[in-house]
């Protein structure tokens, strides 16, 4: 054998260096992978430990492979007792074990949820547990096992009960806010409504007083008739007491009194409808009449120079709660009055567009709404009015009312200036 040349030894040393470097790099990568694996294991362990739900991991033969702390605390067993044991050891009844096996056998790719089975607790009693079975699949879709999570039904029921109580309390609070805002709006209208009631009541009172003055004269004449007075005496008495003129007045006096009473009844009925709690009322009504009544009430209490121009048909039929819709209209008209305060000729224009839906437009000639306020205008308790002049609930409640009626409430600044609210509502069925 010929001895190696120097170049050959150099090649051997270089190759050994390369192999050594590769081994070092592999060791570094291996250490990094081990570190990542340990971190992943620690992460999974922390999740399993912090889970309040029960967790069991089984193979496809229902042999327990992994459990979490919540299950150990619930069953009173140790990890060594459960790992390697059959899943059936957790159930209080044999039927539970059979049911779990049927569920596992039927699993494909979709989980099985809300399977209620009886678990054996550490006290030895049986407690229903709502379980979710999720299949563990291989890369080729083969069932490797199942992950089972669950929560005692008693806890679920308590949580549901608390949720329901919170929901009911929220509904009560919303209704109280709705009523509070109604009464706040009604308070603003008191002066106007009082004046509105004064006219028909005064009309009725004046007519009744006139009929009261006629009563003694009518009685005097009828007494003479019943006493069989001579015809000449009756004719003289009839002329003296002006019986014929009185009889001519009776019909218009009675008609006027009835009209005034009916007008008073309508105003009171409107007040009752407005202030009543009618959240679930759903009747067909004329929106045009509701708008006219609302405008009439609000303008009785606004500055004398505030003008409202209405351009709409006499009949716009919609279905819903007239009291709640009236609250929205009153709020929008009142806001327009407040927004135009200080304007030389404050004006609100109300227009109706009737198509596939009803669109009522409220456009004032105020200073408009800032971009910042536009994005928050329907937020609860947000208001641009001074302290003491607004609760910040009116537009928020109005927005919710219109949503419940299947519509929407929009706001923008009109091109010609001022704020513009657009009220969208579905048309009544068959219209």
Buried (B, 14 or more C-beta within 10 A) or exposed (E): EEEEEEEEEEEEEEEEEEEEEEEEEEEEEEEEEEEEEEEEEEEEEEEBEEBEBBBBBBBBEBEBBBBBBBBBEBBEBEEEBBEEBBBBEBBBBEEBBEBBBEBBEEBEEEBBEEBEBBBBBEEEEBBBBBBBBBBBBEEEEEBEBBBBBBBBBEBBEEEEEEEEEEEEEEEEEEEEBBBEBBEBBBEBBEEBBEEBBEEBBEBBEBBBEBBEEBEEBBEEBEEBEEEEBEEEEBEEBBEEBEBEEBEEBEEEBEEBBEBBBEBBEEBEEBBEBBBBEBBEBEEEBBBBBBBBBBBBBBBBBBEEEBBBEEEBEEEBBBBBBBBBBBBBBBBBBBBBBBBBEEBEEBBBBBBBEEEEBBBBBBBBBBBBBEEEBBEEBBEEEBBBEEEEEBBBBBBBBBBBBBEEBEBEBBBEBBEEEBBBBBBBBBBBEEE
